Amino acid sequence: MNGTKRVQINTGRFLGTVILLGMLLAMTAFILSDFIHISFDWTDLRETGPTEYAIIKVAEGDSVWSLARNFSDPGRDLRKSVDLICEVNSLEGYVIHPGDELLIPMQ
């Protein structure tokens, strides 16, 4: 003998291990998909963002949604406008109060 060992692989056990690891990987990805939301919209590539902002004082009865509706282009997805208003003004939620001053992206 020249000192080399011959190893025999049990193909059934190896295949079972590969299938089990694949299932574990798929289950992990499925579970993590509830916590990690990745969405992509091709229109995001075309939009460069607003270049102008209006400064408004929040009046009684105003909401982020009503401001987005009033200042957005017709046909634009209001959810994107609301998210942009919240982002620009560092709002933690959608709550605004009369007298607040907000930057409103002109879109």
VOKOL-351969 format. One record per atom (N, C-alpha, C, O): residue in three letters; x, y, z. Coordinates in pm, whole numbers, plus 50000, padded with zeros to 5 digits. Layout:
% VOKOL-351969
AlaXYZ...
END
This chain:
% VOKOL-351969
Met500834988050000Met500005000050000Met500865012450000Met501975012550054Asn500335022949939Asn501115035149927Asn500645045950026Asn501055057450013Gly499815042550122Gly499415052050225Gly498145059850193Gly497725068250273Thr497515057350079Thr496265064450047Thr495095056050094Thr495145043750092Lys494045062850134Lys492845055950178Lys491775057250071Lys491645067550005Arg491045047150057Arg489935047349963Arg488655049950043Arg488355042750138Val487895060250003Val486665063850074Val485485060649985Val485465064549868Gln484525053550038Gln483325050349963Gln482205059050017Gln481955059650138Ile481515065849925Ile480435074849964Ile479115067649946Ile478845061749841Asn478295068050048Asn476955062350041Asn476095072649970Asn475695082650028Thr475805070149841Thr475105080049760Thr473705082749811Thr473225094049801Gly473035072849865Gly471685074949920Gly471705084550037Gly470865093350047Arg472655082750126Arg472775091450243Arg473205105550200Arg472705115550254Phe474115106350104Phe474585119350054Phe473435127049990Phe473255138950015Leu472645120149906Leu471515126549840Leu470475131149943Leu469915142049930Gly470225122950043Gly469285126750149Gly469755139150224Gly468955147850258Thr471055139950250Thr471605151650319Thr471465164250234Thr471135174850286Val471725163050105Val471595174550014Val470155179350009Val469895191350012Ile469215169950000Ile467795173649997Ile467385180150128Ile466665190150127Leu467825174750239Leu467495180550369Leu468045194750383Leu467345203650430Leu469275196750341Leu469865210350347Leu469115219950256Leu468895231450293Gly468705215350139Gly467925223850049Gly466595227750109Gly466165239250098Met465935218150175Met464665221250240Met464855231050355Met464045240150373Leu465905229250432Leu466185238550542Leu466445252650490Leu465995262450548Leu467185253550381Leu467455266550320Leu466165273050270Leu465955285050289Ala465305265250205Ala464035270550155Ala463145275050270Ala462505285550261Met463085267350378Met462265271150493Met462805283750559Met462025292350601Thr464105284850569Thr464715296850628Thr464385309050544Thr464035319550598Ala464495307850413Ala464175319050325Ala462705322850337Ala462375334750338Phe461825312950347Phe460395315750362Phe460105322950493Phe459335332550495Ile460705318350600Ile460495324750732Ile461035338950733Ile460375348050784Leu462225340950677Leu462805354350675Leu462065363850582Leu462155375950598Ser461335358550485Ser460615367250392Ser459535375250464Ser459135385850415Asp459055370350579Asp458075378050656Asp458715390150724Asp458025399850754Phe460005389550749Phe460695400350818Phe461435409650724Phe461665421350757Ile461805404750609Ile462555412850512Ile461675414550389Ile461415404950316His461215426750367His460355429450252His461165437150149His461555448550171Ile461395430650039Ile462115437049931Ile461155438449814Ile460635428549762Ser460915450649775Ser460065452649659Ser460815461549561Ser461605470149599Phe460535459249437Phe461215466949333Phe460205470549228Phe459435462149183Asp460205482849190Asp459295487649087Asp460155494548982Asp460945503349014Trp459995490548858Trp460815496148750Trp460635511248739Trp461545518148693Thr459485516548780Thr459285530948772Thr460185538348869Thr460465550148849Asp460665531448974Asp461585537849069Asp462865542148999Asp463485552049039Leu463265534948896Leu464485538548824Leu464315551348744Leu465275558948724Arg463095553848698Arg462855565748615Arg462655578248698Arg462895589348650Glu462215576748822Glu461935588348906Glu463205592848977Glu463855585149047Thr463545605348957Thr464755610449021Thr464435617449152Thr465345621449224Gly463165619049182Gly462795625549307Gly462415640149282Gly462695645649176Pro461815646149379Pro461365659849363Pro462545669549363Pro463545667349430Thr462395680249289Thr463415690649290Thr462945703049364Thr463735711749399Glu461645703749389Glu461085715249460Glu460225710449576Glu459625699749572Tyr460175718749680Tyr459375715649797Tyr458515727649831Tyr458925739149813Ala457325724949882Ala456475735449937Ala456555734150089Ala456585723050142Ile456585745450156Ile456545745350302Ile455115749050341Ile454625759850307Ile454465740050410Ile453075742650448Ile452935741750599Ile453715734950667Lys451945748650649Lys451595747750791Lys450335738950797Lys449345741850729Val450385728550876Val449285719050886Val448085726050948Val448185732551052Ala446935724550882Ala445685730350931Ala444845719550998Ala445115707650983Glu443845723751071Glu442925714351135Glu442295705451028Glu441795710450927Gly442325692451050Gly441715683050955Gly442675677750849Gly442325668550775Asp443875683550840Asp444855678550744Asp445405665050790Asp445505662350909Ser445745656950694Ser446435644350722Ser447535642850617Ser447545649750516Val448455633850643Val449515631550547Val448905627050414Val449385630950307Trp447855618850422Trp447205613950300Trp446535625350223Trp446645625850101Ser445855634450293Ser445185645450222Ser446225654850161Ser446015659950051Leu447335657150230Leu448395665550173Leu449005658850050Leu449275665549950Ala449225645850058Ala449775638649942Ala448805639549824Ala449235641549711Arg447525638149851Arg446515638949745Arg446495652849682Arg446355654149560Asn446625663349764Asn446545677049714Asn447785681449638Asn447685689649547Phe448935676149673Phe450185680949614Phe450805671349513Phe451855674549456Ser450205659849489Ser450775650249395Ser450135651549258Ser449015656449243Asp450875647149158Asp450335646749023Asp449215636549017Asp449275626249083Pro448175639548937Pro447095629548921Pro447665616548864Pro448515616848775Gly447205605548914Gly447655592648865Gly448865587048938Gly449205575348922Arg449505595349020Arg450665590449096Arg450165582049213Arg449135585249273Asp450875571749245Asp450535563049357Asp450665570949487Asp451755575149525Leu449525572949554Leu449525581149677Leu450385575149786Leu450925582449870Arg450525561849788Arg451355555549890Arg452795560349880Arg453455562549982Lys453295561849757Lys454665566749739Lys454775581249785Lys455775585149846Ser453765589149754Ser453785603249797Ser453755604349950Ser454485612350008Val452915596250014Val452825596350160Val454165592150221Val454665598550313Asp454745581450167Asp456035576750219Asp457115587350201Asp457955589150289Leu457095594550089Leu458095604850064Leu457915616650160Leu458905621950211Ile456675620650186Ile456425631450283Ile456935627350421Ile457585635250489Cys456645615050461Cys457115610250591Cys458645609850597Cys459235613550698Glu459265605450489Glu460725604550484Glu461375618250490Glu462315620450567Val460885627550409Val461465640950402Val461355648150536Val462245655750574Asn460245645650607Asn460015652650734Asn460385644350856Asn460095648350969Ser461025632950835Ser461455623950943Ser460305620651038Ser460475620751160Leu459145617650980Leu457985614051062Leu458085599251098Leu458395590951012Glu457835595951222Glu457865582051266Glu456615574651221Glu456655562551199Gly455515581751208Gly454245575751165Gly453535585751076Gly454165594351014Tyr452225584551071Tyr451435593350985Tyr450735604451063Tyr449865611251009Val451105606251189Val450425616051273Val451065629751258Val452275631451277Ile450225639551222Ile450665653551217Ile449655661751296Ile448525657451319His450085673651338His449235682051423His449095695951362His450015700851295Pro447945702351384Pro447765716051336Pro448895724951388Pro449245724451506Gly449445732951299Gly450555741651334Gly451915736051295Gly452875743651286Asp452015722951271Asp453275717051226Asp453635722951090Asp452755725251007Glu454915725251069Glu455375729350937Glu456035717450870Glu456915710950927Leu455605714550746Leu456115703050673Leu456655707150537Leu456155716550475Leu457675700050494Leu458155701250357Leu457345691450273Leu457275679550305Ile456745696350166Ile455945687750079Ile456655687049943Ile456775697349876Pro457105675349903Pro457745674049771Pro456745676949660Pro455635671749660Met457135685149568Met456275688449454Met456535678049345Met457645677149292Gln455515670249314Gln455665659149219Gln454695660449105Gln454685651949016
END
